Amino acid sequence: MSVTYRDAGVDIDAGDALVERIKRLAAPTRTPHVLEGIGGFAGLCSVPGGLQDPVLVSGTDGVGTKLKVAFATGVHDTVGIDLVAMCVNDIITVGARPLFFLDYFATGKLDVDVGEAVVRGIADGCKQAGCALLGGETAELPSMYADGEYDLAGFAVGVVERAKLLDGKRVAAGDVVIGVASSGLHSNGYSLARRVFEREMALGMDARVAELGSTVGEVLLTPTRIYARAVAELLGACGEEVRALSHITGGGLPGNVPRVLPEGLGVRLDATSWERPAVFRVIAAGGPVEEAEMRRTFNLGVGLIAVVHRDAADRAVETLQRAGETAWVAGEVLPVGDVAFEERVRFAS
């Protein structure tokens, strides 16, 4: 008897079935700039007209060990939102408008229902970001992944006029730092979070924690917020008075805010200006995890930082709030001299 590809662990029919489901999920994300849909060798998207000297902006990321929570709970329709968020929230920091998104889904044995759930989340994230799910790749790789597991990677492309690029060079002492709330851990620090919950606290993903008001799994799978539409509103309302934007990911506030500041400048943040979500308090106490480690690992409730001219601070906060975000004045920019990278973020309480 001859050996087939399916005998070797690759089911072409399952892959084809998933592609047909993906086409239905991607269709509602289509924008006027998309020229071709899912299923060809390449996706086509035109650059929007009316832009002066347009610059394409790209970003790529994954979801990390947050996927382990999806595997443990069997909930797969939210990590796709995280995938889009981690890419799109990066490219909007330079003022870009997201145009399209591509995904890479790899697994040892393809489960069409799981794959569809993941892509359903990706399509949801694209709709939130206002970009098209233009294409992707599904790879069935026998023996590469444990049973029931998969990996994700995402790729976002946006566009911005060269004259409107945000590069942080105009940030000056006295500018105001605006905090925009996260929805929780987003997609960073999960190796430490899982270590605390599973080992130090001996809690399973289905354990209900009173302070969290939910199970461990539910709070850890809370999707990352996508800030694309809110940032578009902010740039429309405040224009050049927006000096810089920072997406708070791995490394927390100390590891991300200095990336958009000129040398010699730092920020002083009022740690009392926002309340940390309960998940961070539980992790800190349950480890225990020292405050310095919490700050350099997690976003601590701040998913995005906007640096604006002092005259635009109130307008920026009001605009972000009207766009559905929780936003507040979190601190100010100040001279710090020649200090270590993470020391450029200082906390006052």
For each residue, the residues with C-beta under 8 A, 3 or more apart:
1:
2:
3: 7 8
4: 7 8
5: 8 10 11 12
6: 9 10 11 12 13
7: 3 4
8: 3 4 5 142
9: 6 108 109 140 142 143
10: 5 6 15 140 142
11: 5 6 14 15 109 110 140
12: 5 6 15 16
13: 6 16 17
14: 11 17 18 110 112 140
15: 10 11 12 18 19 110 138 140
16: 12 13 19 20
17: 13 14 20 21 112
18: 14 15 21 22 110 112 115 116 119 138
19: 15 16 22 23 38 39 138
20: 16 17 23 24
21: 17 18 24 25 112 115 116 119
22: 18 19 25 26 38 116 119 136 138
23: 19 20 26 27 37 38 39
24: 20 21 27
25: 21 22 28 29 116 119 120 122 123 133
26: 22 23 29 30 37 38 119 123 132 133 134
27: 23 24 30 37
28: 25 123 127
29: 25 26 123 126 127 131 132 133
30: 26 27 34 37 132
31: 34 45 99 100 130 131 132
32:
33: 45 46 47 48 99 100 132
34: 30 31 37 43 44 45 100 132 134
35: 44 45 46
36: 40 42 43 44
37: 23 26 27 30 34 40 43
38: 19 22 23 26 43 133 134 135 136
39: 19 23
40: 36 37 43 135
41:
42: 36 135
43: 34 36 37 38 40 100 102 134 135
44: 34 35 36 134
45: 31 33 34 35 99 100 132 134 157
46: 33 35
47: 33 51 54 56 99 159
48: 33 51 54 97 99 159
49:
50:
51: 47 48 54 159 161
52: 161 162 163
53: 161 162 163
54: 47 48 51 159 160 161 162
55: 96 159 160 161 162 165
56: 47 157 158 159
57: 91 94 96 157 158 159 160
58: 91 155 156 157 158
59: 87 88 90 91 155 156
60: 87 153 154 155 156
61: 83 86 87 90 153 154
62: 83 86 151 152 153 154
63: 66 67 79 82 83 86 152 187
64: 67 187 188 190 191
65: 68 69 190 191 194
66: 63 69 70 79 82 185 187 190 220 221
67: 63 64 70 71 79 149 150 151 152
68: 65 71 72 190 194
69: 65 66 72 73 190 194 205 217 220 221
70: 66 67 73 74 75 76 78 79 221
71: 67 68 74 148 149
72: 68 69 205 217
73: 69 70 205 206 217 221
74: 70 71
75: 70 78 217 221
76: 70 79 114 117 118 121
77: 80 117 118 120 121 124
78: 70 75 81 82 121 221 222 223
79: 63 66 67 70 76 82 83 118 121 152 221
80: 77 83 84 103 118 119 120 121 122 123 124 125 152
81: 78 84 85 121 122 124 125 128 223 224 226
82: 63 66 78 79 85 86 121 125 186 187 223 224
83: 61 62 63 79 80 86 87 103 121 122 125 152 153 154
84: 80 81 87 88 101 122 125 126 128 129 154 156 226
85: 81 82 88 89 125 129 186 187 223 224 225 226
86: 61 62 63 82 83 89 90 154 186 187 224 249
87: 59 60 61 83 84 90 91 101 154 155 156
88: 59 84 85 91 92 98 101 125 129 131 156 158 226 228
89: 85 86 92 93 224 226 227 228 247 249 303 304
90: 59 61 86 87 93 156 247 249
91: 57 58 59 87 88 94 96 98 156 157 158
92: 88 89 95 96 97 98 158 227 228 231 232 245 247
93: 89 90 166 244 245 246 247 260
94: 57 91 160 165 166 167 245
95: 92 160 164 165 166 235 242 245
96: 55 57 91 92 158 159 160
97: 48 92 130 158 159 160 228 232
98: 88 91 92 101 129 130 131 156 157 158 228
99: 31 33 45 47 48 131 132 157 158 159
100: 31 33 34 43 45 131 132 133 134 156 157
101: 84 87 88 98 122 125 126 129 131 132 133 134 154 155 156 157
102: 43 134 135 136 137 154 155 156
103: 80 83 119 122 133 136 137 152 153 154 155
104: 136 137 139 152 153 154 155
105: 115 118 119 136 137 138 139 150 151 152
106: 138 139 140 141 144 145 150 151 152
107: 110 111 114 115 139 140 141 145 149 150 151
108: 9 140 141 142 143 144 145 146 147 149 150
109: 9 11 140 142 147
110: 11 14 15 18 107 115 138 140
111: 107 114 115 148
112: 14 17 18 21 115 116
113: 116 117
114: 76 107 111 117 118 150
115: 18 21 105 107 110 111 112 118 119 138 150
116: 18 21 22 25 112 113 119 120
117: 76 77 113 114 120 121
118: 76 77 79 80 105 114 115 121 122 150 152
119: 18 21 22 25 26 80 103 105 115 116 122 123 133 136
120: 25 77 80 116 117 123 124
121: 76 77 78 79 80 81 82 83 117 118 124 125 223
122: 25 80 81 83 84 101 103 118 119 125 126 133 136 154
123: 25 26 28 29 80 119 120 126 127 133
124: 77 80 81 120 121 127 128
125: 80 81 82 83 84 85 88 101 121 122 128 129 223 226
126: 29 84 101 122 123 129 131 132 133
127: 28 29 123 124 130
128: 81 84 124 125 226 228 229
129: 84 85 88 98 101 125 126 156 226 228 229
130: 31 97 98 127 228 229 232
131: 29 31 88 98 99 100 101 126 156 158 228
132: 26 29 30 31 33 34 45 99 100 101 126
133: 25 26 29 38 100 101 103 119 122 123 126 136
134: 26 34 38 43 44 45 100 101 102
135: 38 40 42 43 102
136: 22 38 102 103 104 105 119 122 133
137: 102 103 104 105
138: 15 18 19 22 105 106 110 115
139: 104 105 106 107
140: 9 10 11 14 15 106 107 108 109 110
141: 106 107 108 144 145
142: 8 9 10 108 109
143: 9 108
144: 106 108 141
145: 106 107 108 141 149 150 151
146: 108 149
147: 108 109
148: 71 111
149: 67 71 107 108 145 146
150: 67 105 106 107 108 114 115 118 145
151: 62 67 105 106 107 145
152: 62 63 67 79 80 83 103 104 105 106 118
153: 60 61 62 83 103 104
154: 60 61 62 83 84 86 87 101 102 103 104 122
155: 58 59 60 87 101 102 103 104
156: 58 59 60 84 87 88 90 91 98 100 101 102 129 131
157: 45 56 57 58 91 98 99 100 101
158: 56 57 58 88 91 92 96 97 98 99 131
159: 47 48 51 54 55 56 57 96 97 99
160: 54 55 57 94 95 96 97 164 165
161: 51 52 53 54 55 164 165
162: 52 53 54 55 165
163: 52 53
164: 95 160 161 235
165: 55 94 95 160 161 162
166: 93 94 95 242 243 244 245 260
167: 94 244 260
168: 171 243 244 259 260 261 262 307
169: 262
170: 240 243 244
171: 168 175 243 244 260 261 262 265 307 333
172: 175 243 265 333
173: 265 333 334 335
174: 310 332 333 334
175: 171 172 243 307 308 309 310 332 333
176: 307 308 309 310 312 313 316 329 331 332 333
177: 257 267 269 305 306 307 329 330 331 332 333
178: 305 306 307 308 313 316 317 320 327 328 329 330
179: 269 273 274 302 304 305 327 328 329 330 331
180: 227 230 302 303 304 305 306 320 325 326 327
181: 225 274 301 302 303 325 326 327
182: 185 186 224 225 248 277 299 301 302 303 304
183: 186 222 223 224 225 277 303
184: 219 220 222 277 279
185: 66 182 188 189 190 193 220 222 279 280 298 299
186: 82 85 86 182 183 224 225 248 249 299 303
187: 63 64 66 82 85 86 190 224 249
188: 64 185 249 250 297 298 299
189: 185 192 193 250 297 298
190: 64 65 66 68 69 185 187 193 194 220
191: 64 65 194 195
192: 189 195 196 283 289 293 297
193: 185 189 190 196 197 220 279 283 298
194: 65 68 69 190 191 197 198 220
195: 191 192 198 199 200
196: 192 193 199 200 201 283 286 287 289
197: 193 194 200 201 203 216 220 283 286
198: 194 195 201 202 203 204
199: 195 196 202
200: 195 196 197 286 287
201: 196 197 198 286
202: 198 199
203: 197 198 207 209 216
204: 198 207 216
205: 69 72 73 215 216 217 220
206: 73 215 216 217
207: 203 204 215 216
208: 212 214 215
209: 203 212 213 214 215 216 219 282
210: 213
211: 278 281 282
212: 208 209 215 216 218 219 278 279 282
213: 209 210 278
214: 208 209 218 219
215: 205 206 207 208 209 212 218 219
216: 197 203 204 205 206 207 209 212 219 220
217: 69 72 73 75 205 206 220 221
218: 212 214 215 221 222
219: 184 209 212 214 215 216 222 278 279
220: 66 69 184 185 190 193 194 197 205 216 217 279
221: 66 69 70 73 75 78 79 217 218
222: 78 183 184 185 218 219
223: 78 81 82 85 121 125 183
224: 81 82 85 86 89 182 183 186 187 303
225: 85 181 182 183 186 303 325
226: 81 84 85 88 89 125 128 129 229
227: 89 92 180 230 231 247 303 304 325
228: 88 89 92 97 98 128 129 130 131 231 232
229: 128 129 130 226 232 233 323
230: 180 227 233 234 320 323 324 325
231: 92 227 228 234 235 245 304 306
232: 92 97 130 228 229 235 236
233: 229 230 236 237 319 320 322 323
234: 230 231 237 238 242 306 316 319 320 323
235: 95 164 231 232 238 239 242
236: 232 233 239
237: 233 234 315 316 319
238: 234 235 241 242 308 312 315 316 319
239: 235 236 242
240: 170
241: 238 308 309 311 312 315 316
242: 95 166 234 235 238 239 245 306 307 308 312 316
243: 166 168 170 171 172 175 307 308 309
244: 93 166 167 168 170 171 260 261 306 307
245: 92 93 94 95 166 231 242 260 304 305 306 307
246: 93 256 257 259 260 304 305 307
247: 89 90 92 93 227 256 303 304
248: 182 186 252 253 256 257 299 302 303 304 305
249: 86 89 90 186 187 188 256 299
250: 188 189 255 297
251: 254 255 256 296 297 342
252: 248 255 256 294 295 296 297 298 299 300
253: 248 256 257 269 295 299 300 302 305 345
254: 251 257 258 295 296 341 342 343 344 345
255: 250 251 252 258 296 341 342
256: 246 247 248 249 251 252 253 259 305
257: 177 246 248 253 254 260 261 267 305 344 345
258: 254 255 261 266 341 342 344 345
259: 168 246 256
260: 93 166 167 168 171 244 245 246 257 307
261: 168 171 244 257 258 265 266 267 307 333 344
262: 168 169 171 265
263:
264: 335 336 337 338
265: 171 172 173 261 262 333 334 335 336 344
266: 258 261 333 334 335 336 339 343 344 345 346
267: 177 257 261 307 331 332 333 334 344 345 346
268: 331 332 334 346 347 348
269: 177 179 253 273 330 331 345 346 347 348
270: 273 330 331 348 349
271: 347 348 349
272: 349
273: 179 269 270 328 329 330 331
274: 179 181 301 302 328 330
275: 301
276: 280 281 300 301
277: 182 183 184 280 281 301
278: 211 212 213 219 281 282
279: 184 185 193 212 219 220 282 283
280: 185 276 277 283 284 294 298 300 301
281: 211 276 277 278 284 285
282: 209 211 212 278 279 285 286
283: 192 193 196 197 279 280 286 287 289 294 298
284: 280 281 287 288 289 291 294
285: 281 282 288
286: 196 197 200 201 282 283 289
287: 196 200 283 284
288: 284 285
289: 192 196 283 284 286 293 294 297
290: 293 294
291: 284 294 295
292: 295 296
293: 192 289 290 296 297
294: 252 280 283 284 289 290 291 297 298 300
295: 252 253 254 291 292 298 300 347
296: 251 252 254 255 292 293 342
297: 188 189 192 250 251 252 289 293 294
298: 185 188 189 193 252 280 283 294 295
299: 182 185 186 188 248 249 252 253 302 303
300: 252 253 276 280 294 295
301: 181 182 274 275 276 277 280
302: 179 180 181 182 248 253 274 299 305 330
303: 89 180 181 182 183 186 224 225 227 247 248 299
304: 89 179 180 182 227 231 245 246 247 248
305: 177 178 179 180 245 246 248 253 256 257 302 330
306: 177 178 180 231 234 242 244 245 316 320
307: 168 171 175 176 177 178 242 243 244 245 246 260 261 267 333
308: 175 176 178 238 241 242 243 312 313 316
309: 175 176 241 243 312 313
310: 174 175 176 313
311: 241
312: 176 238 241 242 308 309 315 316
313: 176 178 308 309 310 316 317 329
314: 317 318
315: 237 238 241 312 318 319
316: 176 178 234 237 238 241 242 306 308 312 313 319 320 327
317: 178 313 314 320 321 327 328 329
318: 314 315 321 322
319: 233 234 237 238 315 316 322 323
320: 178 180 230 233 234 306 316 317 323 325 327
321: 317 318 324 325 326 327
322: 233 318 319
323: 229 230 233 234 319 320
324: 230 321
325: 180 181 225 227 230 320 321
326: 180 181 321
327: 178 179 180 181 316 317 320 321
328: 178 179 273 274 317
329: 176 177 178 179 273 313 317
330: 177 178 179 269 270 273 274 302 305
331: 176 177 179 267 268 269 270 273 348
332: 174 175 176 177 267 268
333: 171 172 173 174 175 176 177 261 265 266 267 307
334: 173 174 265 266 267 268
335: 173 264 265 266
336: 264 265 266 339 343 344 346
337: 264
338: 264
339: 266 336 343 344
340: 343 344
341: 254 255 258 344
342: 251 254 255 258 296 345
343: 254 266 336 339 340 346
344: 254 257 258 261 265 266 267 336 339 340 341
345: 253 254 257 258 266 267 269 342
346: 266 267 268 269 336 343
347: 268 269 271 295
348: 268 269 270 271 331
349: 270 271 272
